Amino acid sequence: MSIPISRMGRVLSYESEKDVAYQRRTCLEDIRIIGDNMRDEDIAEIRAQSGLDPVASLFYCFFKSNPCMTMVSRHGHPMGMWGVVPESDTSGRIWMLGCQSMLDDSSDKRTFLRRSKVELDKIIQEYPVLFNVVDARNKIHVRWLQWMGFTFIKKHSEYGPEGRLFYEFVRI
């Protein structure tokens, strides 16, 4: 089954309808749901990096990103958002923020992990250079980025308004 995403001009494919979790283009209602249910580690990372609250951060990402996608659980609930903020014709600042429910349901978690690499391969076609920073305290994000093949290129020992340790990462 394929679902066209007109805003982005690409098609997101699904292996079968048995896929537990899926994604769709983000709508404004998703921002409040995900912002109100965001993982504590993601909230801490947002505050350390920008000083914003979760909802304000998601609004910023929603309006700046192309694409901006919402991951939806097998029960139909938004469980996270991700996107790419274009920085040039070939590079973008990739990001992802999620709810605790994304990790609590083993079926959703397995499907998310399986689909992550497939979706990254699609995004790399449009943005051959992806980069950003991650809060060193956000161990789940650090492990996931390593698993996805990103390279950590620099430590920023006093990053953002809280002066926290952040790692800069890239995928080329």
Phi, psi and omega in degrees: 000135177237141178236117180287141176247096190295324183298328185256349178069027177224168181245132174261123183256157179235139181296320178194171178286355177280349175304129185284304181258152177216179179227161178209168177299139181290139171245162185302326181297331181298327185299313181293317181298311182289319178300321181283345183237019185291147176303143179302321181295324178289322176298314179299321180294317178300312182295320180291325183279318188234341185082001181277163171273166185303316183294316179298320179296316179293323176299314178304310181298320180302313185280339182264341189270149171211099010272171168230116189238151175246130175272133185240134181289169177295345178266002177088012181260137174300133181234001177171166177228150173212163178185184178227125173268112182298134177249336175202188179294337186234003182225154180205156179267104183277146181211159175204137176224139186222170176265158177299328181301335179298331182260340186283328182265113186296327178293314178297319181297313179299316180294318177303312182297316180297316183283337182305311182292324178297313181292324177297319178300325177290316181295323180300332178296325180269324180235089182297339178241116178242139183204168172176194174234157179223140177294126182300336179285343183273074187302322180296318178294319180299313180296318180296317179299318177298314180299326181281354177093014175283151179249133176273122188248344183200143171260132174249104188287337179224075186258143174074181184295338179266354180063041182270164175283122176235150175251131173272136182227160182210153171224121182241000000 
